[in-house]
């Protein structure tokens, strides 16, 4: 998705800036009321980046492979993070324990 590519290239941009860019490229297609949805989507993308930084790429699970149920926000994102967090936390604990044996 074009929006995700923009975010990846410039992750410091705000949701307002990305929406304005999207509106400039496709006038009349994306109304201002999508701002809150876009904020939620950026929050998820940023949390995924932070998760990868903290837990590393080994324990990270892409949003598209999530087993969470419910509607996806914009581009098929994760909707429930507690199951994923518990799984990664458990894996990290197991790796730590197995490393000491």
C-alpha positions, 0 to 999 in steps of 0.5 A: 500500500502506498501509505505504508511505503510513505510511513516506512520511508518517513516514520516521523511524519504525523497521521495528519501529514500523511493524510494531507499527502494522500488527499493531495495525490487523490483529491476527493477520495479520502475525507478528513474523517479518516484521520482517526482511523489513520492515527490508529493504523500508525499507532499499530505500525509504530508499535510493531516497529518498537516490538521488533526493536525490543524483542528482535526479528526472531520473535516478531510476527508480521501483522498479516500473519496475526491470528487475531479476530475482528476487522482490520484497520485500513491495510489488514493490521493487527487488532488484538495485541495481548495474545501476540505479546504473551506468545513473544514473552513466553518465547523470550522466557523459554530462550532465556531459560534454555540458554542457562542450561 
